[in-house]
Amino acid sequence: MQILQAFKQYNQQELTAFPLPVFSNLYKRVLANCYYEFSLGGENHLFSPLYSRLRGEIVPELDEFVSKNEDFFNSLRKFILSSLFVYSALIEENAYILNNPQSIMICRMMHQKEQRFEVKFYSHYQDELLNTYNDKIYLGRDFLNLKKFDRRFLGLKKYFLSLVEQNQKMQERAKHKLRYFQEYKKPYLDEINYLTGDTVNDAMERMQLIPETSLKAISKVKAVDTLDHILYIQNLLLELRDFTREFDTRLRSRDEASFVKYLTKFTKDLNDGIQYLRKLSTLLHLKISNYAID
């Protein structure tokens, strides 16, 4: 019940300490079709945008809190979307899915500690959600601190800490899911493990040179060096992503479907990181060039 205890600190309150940008039509559409899923007691509890329970056994304490705190959960939804707008490219990366009139987005919230949450994002067709729930599409993940919107290092740190964790999970699942584990271990799994460690170490060193929380806080003079760091980190992720795709193609050609879905999630996280770095690099290029877009 830790997630519920964390939420209860906001009983009858709204989250307000975060910027609320003017959203594009894409973001407005996602906001209006955003479902909550709360991980509680080993079970996931799914609620509609109007807070009707759709999946999971009734938990009276949770259901009562949700029904009495719509304003809080509305503000939390805006907090989540604003975080994705500022510190991610997840929405843009998955625009081809989320722009579909039938698509909805599920925010699976998992409590970590205090006011910190990991949020996994999925998409599904609204009219098929209840009948084929397990066919939902993984979009990516984010890490929130409800007490603090701003993130150091332009929000990049989360991608690399998460990569370490997800690589460990993937390596462990490979032992149990791959039919020809030993055949794949040295040329692919060991290489992904090595590249992940190398990428994370190099990226974390570069990030120490970008302590700011926002692009606005970076001076134009420092923006030139910051862009170099961003492009360097992006190239590291591209190398890891391209090798992972090669492994993915190999697995699909040999019908290793029971494992390949875990590799696909790993690749999706890499793609989100790459797209966010491209988003940052575009904005930095505009800042450096003095090109006015207003």
C-alpha positions as CSV (number, residue, x, y, z in Angstrom):
1,M,0.0,0.0,0.0
2,Q,3.0,2.3,-0.3
3,I,1.8,3.9,-3.4
4,L,-1.5,4.8,-1.8
5,Q,0.3,6.3,1.2
6,A,2.4,8.4,-1.1
7,F,-0.7,9.7,-2.8
8,K,-2.4,10.4,0.5
9,Q,0.0,13.2,1.1
10,Y,-1.9,15.1,-1.6
11,N,-5.4,14.3,-0.2
12,Q,-7.8,17.0,-1.6
13,Q,-4.9,18.9,-3.1
14,E,-3.6,19.6,-6.6
15,L,0.0,19.5,-7.9
16,T,0.9,23.0,-8.8
17,A,4.8,23.3,-8.7
18,F,5.5,22.5,-12.3
19,P,5.4,24.4,-15.6
20,L,2.3,23.8,-17.8
21,P,3.1,24.4,-21.4
22,V,0.6,25.2,-24.1
23,F,0.1,21.7,-25.5
24,S,-0.1,20.8,-29.2
25,N,-3.1,18.8,-30.5
26,L,-1.0,15.6,-30.1
27,Y,-0.4,16.2,-26.4
28,K,-4.0,17.4,-25.9
29,R,-5.2,14.1,-27.4
30,V,-2.9,12.0,-25.2
31,L,-4.0,14.0,-22.1
32,A,-7.7,13.4,-22.8
33,N,-7.1,9.7,-23.4
34,C,-4.7,8.9,-20.6
35,Y,-5.6,5.9,-18.3
36,Y,-4.0,5.3,-14.9
37,E,-2.8,1.9,-13.8
38,F,-1.6,1.5,-10.2
39,S,0.7,-1.3,-9.2
40,L,-0.5,-2.3,-5.7
41,G,-0.1,-5.6,-3.8
42,G,1.2,-7.5,-6.8
43,E,-1.7,-6.5,-9.0
44,N,-2.3,-3.8,-11.5
45,H,-5.5,-1.6,-11.1
46,L,-6.7,0.1,-14.3
47,F,-8.8,3.3,-14.2
48,S,-10.4,5.2,-17.1
49,P,-9.8,8.9,-17.6
50,L,-13.1,9.5,-15.7
51,Y,-11.8,7.2,-12.9
52,S,-14.0,4.2,-13.4
53,R,-12.3,0.9,-12.4
54,L,-11.7,-1.2,-15.4
55,R,-9.4,-4.0,-14.2
56,G,-8.3,-5.5,-10.9
57,E,-10.1,-6.6,-7.8
58,I,-11.7,-3.7,-5.8
59,V,-9.5,-2.3,-3.1
60,P,-11.9,-0.2,-1.0
61,E,-9.2,2.2,0.3
62,L,-7.8,2.8,-3.2
63,D,-11.1,3.1,-4.9
64,E,-12.4,5.6,-2.3
65,F,-9.3,7.7,-2.5
66,V,-9.4,7.8,-6.3
67,S,-13.1,8.8,-6.3
68,K,-12.6,11.6,-3.8
69,N,-9.4,13.0,-5.4
70,E,-10.2,13.6,-9.1
71,D,-8.6,17.0,-9.0
72,F,-5.3,15.6,-7.7
73,F,-5.2,12.9,-10.4
74,N,-6.1,15.4,-13.1
75,S,-3.2,17.5,-12.0
76,L,-0.9,14.5,-11.8
77,R,-1.8,13.6,-15.4
78,K,-0.7,17.2,-16.4
79,F,2.5,16.8,-14.3
80,I,3.3,13.5,-16.2
81,L,2.6,15.0,-19.7
82,S,4.6,18.2,-18.8
83,S,7.5,16.0,-17.7
84,L,7.4,14.1,-21.0
85,F,7.3,17.3,-22.9
86,V,10.3,18.8,-21.2
87,Y,12.5,15.8,-20.4
88,S,11.6,13.2,-23.0
89,A,10.6,12.6,-26.6
90,L,8.4,9.6,-25.8
91,I,5.2,11.3,-27.1
92,E,6.8,12.5,-30.3
93,E,8.6,9.1,-30.8
94,N,5.2,7.3,-30.7
95,A,3.1,9.9,-32.5
96,Y,2.3,7.4,-35.2
97,I,0.6,5.3,-32.6
98,L,-0.9,8.0,-30.3
99,N,-2.4,10.0,-33.2
100,N,-4.7,7.1,-34.1
101,P,-8.3,8.1,-33.2
102,Q,-8.7,4.7,-31.4
103,S,-5.5,4.9,-29.4
104,I,-5.3,5.5,-25.7
105,M,-2.2,5.7,-23.4
106,I,-1.9,3.8,-20.1
107,C,0.4,5.2,-17.4
108,R,1.4,2.3,-15.1
109,M,2.6,4.0,-11.9
110,M,5.0,2.0,-9.7
111,H,6.1,3.5,-6.4
112,Q,9.8,3.5,-5.7
113,K,10.4,5.6,-2.5
114,E,9.0,8.7,-0.9
115,Q,7.4,10.7,-3.8
116,R,9.4,9.0,-6.5
117,F,7.7,6.8,-9.1
118,E,8.6,4.8,-12.2
119,V,6.0,5.2,-14.9
120,K,5.7,2.7,-17.7
121,F,3.7,3.8,-20.7
122,Y,1.6,1.6,-23.0
123,S,-0.9,2.1,-25.8
124,H,-3.9,0.1,-26.9
125,Y,-7.1,0.6,-28.9
126,Q,-9.9,1.8,-26.7
127,D,-12.5,-0.6,-28.0
128,E,-10.2,-3.6,-27.6
129,L,-8.7,-2.7,-24.2
130,L,-10.7,-5.0,-22.0
131,N,-10.9,-8.0,-24.3
132,T,-7.3,-8.0,-25.4
133,Y,-5.5,-6.2,-22.6
134,N,-2.3,-8.2,-23.0
135,D,-1.9,-7.0,-26.5
136,K,-1.0,-3.5,-25.3
137,I,2.1,-1.9,-26.9
138,Y,5.0,-0.7,-24.8
139,L,5.9,2.9,-25.4
140,G,8.6,3.6,-22.9
141,R,9.2,4.7,-19.3
142,D,9.8,7.8,-17.1
143,F,10.9,8.5,-13.5
144,L,9.0,11.1,-11.5
145,N,9.6,13.0,-8.3
146,L,6.4,14.7,-7.4
147,K,8.2,16.9,-5.0
148,K,10.6,18.3,-7.6
149,F,9.8,18.8,-11.3
150,D,13.2,20.1,-12.4
151,R,15.9,17.5,-13.2
152,R,19.7,18.0,-13.2
153,F,21.7,17.1,-16.3
154,L,18.8,18.0,-18.5
155,G,17.0,14.9,-17.3
156,L,19.5,12.6,-19.1
157,K,20.6,10.6,-16.0
158,K,17.4,8.6,-15.9
159,Y,18.0,7.0,-19.3
160,F,21.4,5.6,-18.4
161,L,20.5,4.4,-14.8
162,S,17.5,2.7,-16.4
163,L,19.6,1.1,-19.1
164,V,21.7,-0.7,-16.5
165,E,18.7,-2.1,-14.8
166,Q,16.9,-3.1,-18.0
167,N,20.0,-4.8,-19.4
168,Q,20.3,-6.9,-16.2
169,K,16.7,-8.0,-16.5
170,M,17.1,-8.8,-20.2
171,Q,20.3,-10.8,-19.6
172,E,18.5,-12.8,-16.9
173,R,15.4,-13.5,-19.0
174,A,17.6,-14.6,-21.9
175,K,18.8,-17.6,-19.8
176,H,15.3,-18.8,-19.4
177,K,13.6,-17.7,-22.6
178,L,16.2,-18.4,-25.4
179,R,16.2,-21.9,-26.8
180,Y,19.8,-21.5,-28.0
181,F,21.2,-19.4,-25.2
182,Q,24.8,-20.5,-25.5
183,E,24.8,-19.8,-29.2
184,Y,23.7,-16.2,-28.6
185,K,25.6,-15.5,-25.4
186,K,29.1,-14.5,-26.7
187,P,28.4,-12.8,-30.0
188,Y,25.3,-10.9,-28.9
189,L,24.3,-10.9,-25.2
190,D,27.9,-10.4,-23.9
191,E,28.5,-7.7,-26.4
192,I,25.3,-5.9,-25.4
193,N,26.3,-6.2,-21.8
194,Y,29.7,-4.7,-22.6
195,L,28.4,-1.9,-24.8
196,T,25.8,-1.0,-22.2
197,G,28.4,-0.7,-19.4
198,D,30.7,1.3,-21.7
199,T,27.9,3.6,-22.9
200,V,26.7,4.3,-19.4
201,N,30.1,5.1,-18.0
202,D,31.0,7.4,-20.8
203,A,27.6,9.2,-20.8
204,M,27.7,9.7,-17.0
205,E,31.1,11.3,-17.3
206,R,29.9,13.7,-20.0
207,M,26.8,14.5,-18.0
208,Q,28.8,15.9,-15.2
209,L,29.7,18.7,-17.6
210,I,26.0,19.5,-18.1
211,P,24.8,20.2,-14.5
212,E,21.9,22.5,-15.6
213,T,18.3,21.6,-15.2
214,S,17.0,23.3,-18.3
215,L,18.2,24.7,-21.7
216,K,17.2,28.1,-20.6
217,A,19.8,28.0,-17.8
218,I,22.7,27.3,-20.3
219,S,24.5,30.4,-21.5
220,K,25.0,30.8,-25.2
221,V,28.7,30.4,-24.7
222,K,28.4,27.1,-22.9
223,A,25.7,25.9,-25.3
224,V,28.4,25.1,-27.9
225,D,30.2,22.7,-25.6
226,T,26.9,21.3,-24.3
227,L,25.8,20.4,-27.9
228,D,29.1,18.6,-28.4
229,H,28.4,16.5,-25.3
230,I,24.9,15.8,-26.4
231,L,26.0,14.6,-29.8
232,Y,28.7,12.4,-28.3
233,I,26.2,10.7,-26.0
234,Q,23.8,10.3,-28.8
235,N,26.4,8.4,-30.9
236,L,27.0,6.0,-28.0
237,L,23.3,5.2,-27.9
238,L,23.1,4.8,-31.7
239,E,25.9,2.3,-31.6
240,L,24.2,0.2,-28.9
241,R,20.8,0.6,-30.6
242,D,22.1,-0.6,-34.0
243,F,23.8,-3.7,-32.5
244,T,20.6,-4.5,-30.5
245,R,18.6,-4.3,-33.7
246,E,21.0,-6.7,-35.4
247,F,20.4,-9.2,-32.6
248,D,16.6,-8.6,-32.8
249,T,16.7,-9.5,-36.6
250,R,18.7,-12.6,-35.8
251,L,16.2,-13.7,-33.2
252,R,13.2,-13.2,-35.4
253,S,14.7,-15.2,-38.2
254,R,15.0,-18.1,-35.8
255,D,11.6,-17.8,-34.2
256,E,12.7,-16.8,-30.7
257,A,9.5,-15.0,-30.0
258,S,9.3,-15.8,-26.3
259,F,12.4,-13.6,-25.7
260,V,12.4,-11.1,-28.5
261,K,9.6,-9.0,-26.8
262,Y,12.0,-8.2,-24.0
263,L,14.7,-7.1,-26.4
264,T,12.1,-4.9,-28.2
265,K,11.4,-3.1,-24.9
266,F,15.1,-2.5,-24.4
267,T,15.3,-1.1,-28.0
268,K,12.3,1.2,-27.3
269,D,14.0,2.7,-24.3
270,L,17.1,3.3,-26.5
271,N,15.0,4.9,-29.2
272,D,13.3,7.3,-26.6
273,G,16.8,8.3,-25.4
274,I,18.1,8.9,-28.9
275,Q,15.0,11.0,-29.9
276,Y,15.2,13.1,-26.7
277,L,18.9,13.8,-27.5
278,R,17.9,14.8,-31.0
279,K,15.3,17.1,-29.5
280,L,17.9,18.7,-27.3
281,S,20.4,19.1,-30.1
282,T,17.8,20.8,-32.3
283,L,17.0,23.3,-29.6
284,L,20.7,23.9,-28.8
285,H,21.4,24.5,-32.5
286,L,18.6,27.1,-32.6
287,K,20.0,28.8,-29.5
288,I,23.5,28.9,-30.8
289,S,22.5,30.2,-34.2
290,N,20.3,33.0,-32.9
291,Y,17.7,31.8,-35.2
292,A,14.3,33.2,-34.1
293,I,11.4,30.9,-34.4
294,D,8.9,33.2,-32.8
